[in-house]
Amino acid sequence: MKWPENQKTYQEKQIMYSRPMFQMTQSECFELIKKRAFGQMTSCYQGQIKQSLLPFLLDSSNNCLLGHIAKQNDHFEHFQQCDDLRVSFLGHDAYISPSWYKSEQQVPTWNYQAVEIAGTLTPLNNDATLEIIDQLSQFHENDFEYPWTLDKVEPKRQQAMLNAIVGFKIEIKTISGISKMSQNKSAEDQQALIRGLDQRNQYASDQVSKIMTDSK
């Protein structure tokens, strides 16, 4: 991504600590956001921190995140004047046992993927908020046999919903992603870890095993 000149310094600051070999590309970050679609928004205003777990829709063409929040959530007032705003998306993760390695003198660790963005939030009007609800439902209902659509909700009910929520967009200023999948280990050790993960027969371990296998 080419960042505006006045944002270069901000971009160069690491949002999350990561060794270079674990850093994700912009397209990889966007792909994780699309897949997970649920993140933790954190804002700081005058030293006070607030957090909310929310669904998000990535608008990559306009380099922004779209979402909505309940007006009764006190985070609503907070994020409009915050000094700093971040959104974190957690991918798949799993424990790595030292006993799986072929190499000796290994220690426990954790493989995981995560993306964090820093940005500027702008509240949206009712029409834009309704459009976000429609886009979110279309995105998540797309693979259903009989997708739910917003037009199944009568206008009166739609208005009641809009009275209770507010939509927003977050312009992405900085994005940082980590995919720590034992890239710093030998091919032999990586294969041994994949076998160890597969033997656990757990969803989280299976997903990390798949990521490691697909990346070879």
Secondary structure by P-SEA (a helix, b strand, c coil): cccccccccccccccccccccccccaaaaaaaaaaacbbbbbbbcccbbbbbbbbbbbcccccccccccccccccccccccccbbbbbbbcbbbbbbccccccccccccccccbbbbbbbbbbbcaaaaaaaaaaaaaaaacccccccccccccaaaaaaaaaccccccccccbbbbbbcccccccaaaaaaaaaaaaaaccaaaaaaaaaaaaac
